Amino acid sequence: MRVLLWDLPMWMRDILEHAVLSTDGLTLVEAIPGARALRGAVAQERPDVVITGMRDLEQPFGGFSPMLYEFPTLRIFAIDAAGRDTVQVTLIPSEESLGDVMLDSLMQLIADSARNEDVQPTRMVSGE
């Protein structure tokens, strides 16, 4: 699994770099020199996982949704600057068995799903 470290405090990067290199099955990938945006680094290096210290608290899912739509298998772990709170953000398809549904009920389910503001295209899980 390819891991990209991005926008982390140096002390945290040192710890995570050592941990990634010491873990079987994980490969550390480096961002291209001069990469200014995470999206560019992900497009170039194609990691499976990004560990980052940045997250937009004002945006749903830390502002990572557009990148997850472009790279749907990517997993992002955002760690706060103190290293105490970690959030995983992923794009996860879901499936729900509805059983034998009458046509009217199906149409109602479809209409309700379009209005359901609680349904989000991504999932964010706190590391606590």
Contacts in CASP RR format, 6 or more apart in sequence:
PFRMAT RR
TARGET T0000
AUTHOR 0000-0000-0000
METHOD contacts of the structure
MODEL  1
MRVLLWDLPMWMRDILEHAVLSTDGLTLVEAIPGARALRGAVAQERPDVV
ITGMRDLEQPFGGFSPMLYEFPTLRIFAIDAAGRDTVQVTLIPSEESLGD
VMLDSLMQLIADSARNEDVQPTRMVSGE
1 25 0 8 1.000
1 26 0 8 1.000
1 27 0 8 1.000
1 48 0 8 1.000
1 49 0 8 1.000
2 27 0 8 1.000
2 29 0 8 1.000
2 45 0 8 1.000
2 46 0 8 1.000
2 47 0 8 1.000
2 48 0 8 1.000
2 49 0 8 1.000
3 20 0 8 1.000
3 26 0 8 1.000
3 27 0 8 1.000
3 28 0 8 1.000
3 29 0 8 1.000
3 47 0 8 1.000
3 48 0 8 1.000
3 49 0 8 1.000
3 50 0 8 1.000
3 51 0 8 1.000
4 28 0 8 1.000
4 29 0 8 1.000
4 30 0 8 1.000
4 31 0 8 1.000
4 41 0 8 1.000
4 42 0 8 1.000
4 45 0 8 1.000
4 47 0 8 1.000
4 49 0 8 1.000
4 50 0 8 1.000
4 51 0 8 1.000
5 13 0 8 1.000
5 16 0 8 1.000
5 17 0 8 1.000
5 20 0 8 1.000
5 28 0 8 1.000
5 50 0 8 1.000
5 51 0 8 1.000
5 52 0 8 1.000
6 31 0 8 1.000
6 38 0 8 1.000
6 41 0 8 1.000
6 50 0 8 1.000
6 51 0 8 1.000
6 52 0 8 1.000
6 53 0 8 1.000
6 54 0 8 1.000
7 38 0 8 1.000
7 52 0 8 1.000
7 53 0 8 1.000
7 54 0 8 1.000
8 16 0 8 1.000
8 51 0 8 1.000
8 52 0 8 1.000
8 53 0 8 1.000
8 79 0 8 1.000
9 53 0 8 1.000
9 81 0 8 1.000
12 53 0 8 1.000
12 79 0 8 1.000
12 83 0 8 1.000
16 51 0 8 1.000
17 28 0 8 1.000
20 26 0 8 1.000
20 27 0 8 1.000
20 28 0 8 1.000
21 28 0 8 1.000
29 45 0 8 1.000
29 47 0 8 1.000
30 45 0 8 1.000
31 41 0 8 1.000
31 44 0 8 1.000
31 45 0 8 1.000
32 40 0 8 1.000
32 41 0 8 1.000
32 44 0 8 1.000
32 45 0 8 1.000
35 41 0 8 1.000
35 44 0 8 1.000
38 50 0 8 1.000
38 52 0 8 1.000
38 54 0 8 1.000
38 67 0 8 1.000
39 66 0 8 1.000
39 67 0 8 1.000
39 70 0 8 1.000
42 50 0 8 1.000
42 67 0 8 1.000
42 71 0 8 1.000
42 74 0 8 1.000
43 70 0 8 1.000
43 71 0 8 1.000
46 71 0 8 1.000
47 74 0 8 1.000
48 73 0 8 1.000
48 74 0 8 1.000
48 75 0 8 1.000
49 74 0 8 1.000
49 75 0 8 1.000
49 76 0 8 1.000
49 77 0 8 1.000
50 74 0 8 1.000
50 75 0 8 1.000
50 76 0 8 1.000
50 77 0 8 1.000
51 77 0 8 1.000
51 79 0 8 1.000
52 76 0 8 1.000
52 77 0 8 1.000
52 78 0 8 1.000
52 79 0 8 1.000
53 78 0 8 1.000
53 79 0 8 1.000
53 80 0 8 1.000
53 81 0 8 1.000
54 78 0 8 1.000
55 62 0 8 1.000
55 63 0 8 1.000
55 64 0 8 1.000
55 78 0 8 1.000
55 80 0 8 1.000
55 87 0 8 1.000
56 62 0 8 1.000
56 63 0 8 1.000
59 65 0 8 1.000
60 120 0 8 1.000
60 122 0 8 1.000
61 68 0 8 1.000
61 89 0 8 1.000
61 120 0 8 1.000
61 122 0 8 1.000
61 124 0 8 1.000
62 78 0 8 1.000
62 87 0 8 1.000
62 89 0 8 1.000
62 124 0 8 1.000
64 76 0 8 1.000
64 78 0 8 1.000
64 89 0 8 1.000
64 122 0 8 1.000
65 121 0 8 1.000
65 122 0 8 1.000
67 74 0 8 1.000
67 76 0 8 1.000
68 74 0 8 1.000
68 76 0 8 1.000
68 89 0 8 1.000
68 90 0 8 1.000
68 91 0 8 1.000
68 122 0 8 1.000
69 91 0 8 1.000
69 121 0 8 1.000
72 91 0 8 1.000
73 91 0 8 1.000
74 90 0 8 1.000
74 91 0 8 1.000
75 88 0 8 1.000
75 89 0 8 1.000
75 90 0 8 1.000
76 88 0 8 1.000
76 89 0 8 1.000
76 90 0 8 1.000
77 86 0 8 1.000
77 87 0 8 1.000
77 88 0 8 1.000
78 86 0 8 1.000
78 87 0 8 1.000
78 89 0 8 1.000
79 85 0 8 1.000
79 86 0 8 1.000
80 86 0 8 1.000
85 126 0 8 1.000
85 127 0 8 1.000
85 128 0 8 1.000
86 126 0 8 1.000
86 127 0 8 1.000
86 128 0 8 1.000
87 124 0 8 1.000
87 125 0 8 1.000
87 126 0 8 1.000
87 127 0 8 1.000
88 124 0 8 1.000
88 125 0 8 1.000
88 127 0 8 1.000
89 122 0 8 1.000
89 123 0 8 1.000
89 124 0 8 1.000
89 125 0 8 1.000
90 122 0 8 1.000
90 123 0 8 1.000
90 125 0 8 1.000
91 121 0 8 1.000
91 122 0 8 1.000
91 123 0 8 1.000
92 122 0 8 1.000
92 123 0 8 1.000
98 106 0 8 1.000
98 109 0 8 1.000
101 109 0 8 1.000
113 119 0 8 1.000
END
